[in-house]
Amino acid sequence: MHKIRICMSSLLLVCITGLLLLSGCDINNIILHSEIESSLTDTASSSQTNIADLNIAAGIIGETYKVTGTLSEIKRYESGDTLLSVKRTDDEISVFCPHEANINLLALTVDQEYIVTGVLTEYKGELELVASSPEDIAVQGDYEFEEVKVISVVDGDTIKIENSIGNISKVRIIGVDCPETAKEGQSGEYYADQASEFTSEMLLNQTVYLERDNSQIDQYDRLLRYIWLENPDTIDLTSISLLNFSALLLENGFAEFVSIGYDDKYEDLFAAMEINAKEISKGMWSSH
């Protein structure tokens, strides 16, 4: 895991290690990555080469390269660093985005094609690119979320969809947990009916667009997706608030925020929306 990247001589490392042990710090949380840090300082002077048609192994350490590929995985760390996996026709390369690069993480979406620029480095025996500015990660063209039709609503956070070739699937909406409706003799939770009604009013028989995070399905074989009312031109606070259905559920008090696994793209934003709904006693957070 990319945590802290430090460039030092072996003698200095021994000294600092002793100091850390004496101070009670966990040295396992410190990851040496000297090649990357030195490469970042040389980024401005490196020449840029397009290696889209070459195997990444043919690159030269320390040089800056531009590649085009499909984003297949996003790992977000508490440090603010992000590690991307970019899949090309014949290979897949990791792209490290340190938090200092100020990459727009909301714009990073799995299954979309990106143009990536970065310094080629080696980390733990593997080659990777290191981005250094927001311009280094750019979506290629428009977002192409999967277009589907909502054919039924199971409850507030689960729907059934039909895709372009007629396949029908259940979708569990990511980031939200609506009150449970009555099932098998059990009474429904407070505001469950209102949440289901809202989802039906907004989505039933409508064309919507599915955005995937890192996961494909849950333990019940339901697709895990964010639901967009329209295919967004850009992904920012405005488009999320208006068009992302998880955001609409949270803003209107029909659901509470829930984070599961690595599907955490909008985690901070969704958590803030729930807090705001509580503060203004919206929907399920009103007194009853």
Buried (B, 14 or more C-beta within 10 A) or exposed (E): EBBEBBEEEEEEBEEBEEEBEEEEEEEEEBEBBBBBBBBBEEBEEBEEBEBEEBEBEEBEEBBBBBBBBBBEBBBBEEEBBBBBBBBBEEBEBBBBBBEEBEBEBBBBBBBBBBBBBBBBBBBEEEBBBBBBBEEBBBBEEEBBBBBBBBEBBBBBBBBBBBBEEEEEBBBBBBBBBBBBBEEEEEEBBEBBBBBBEBBBEBBBEEEBBBBBBBBEBBEEEBBBBBBBBEBBEEBEEEBBBBBBBBBBBBBBBBBBBBBBEEBBBBBEBBBEBBEBBBEEEBBBBEEE
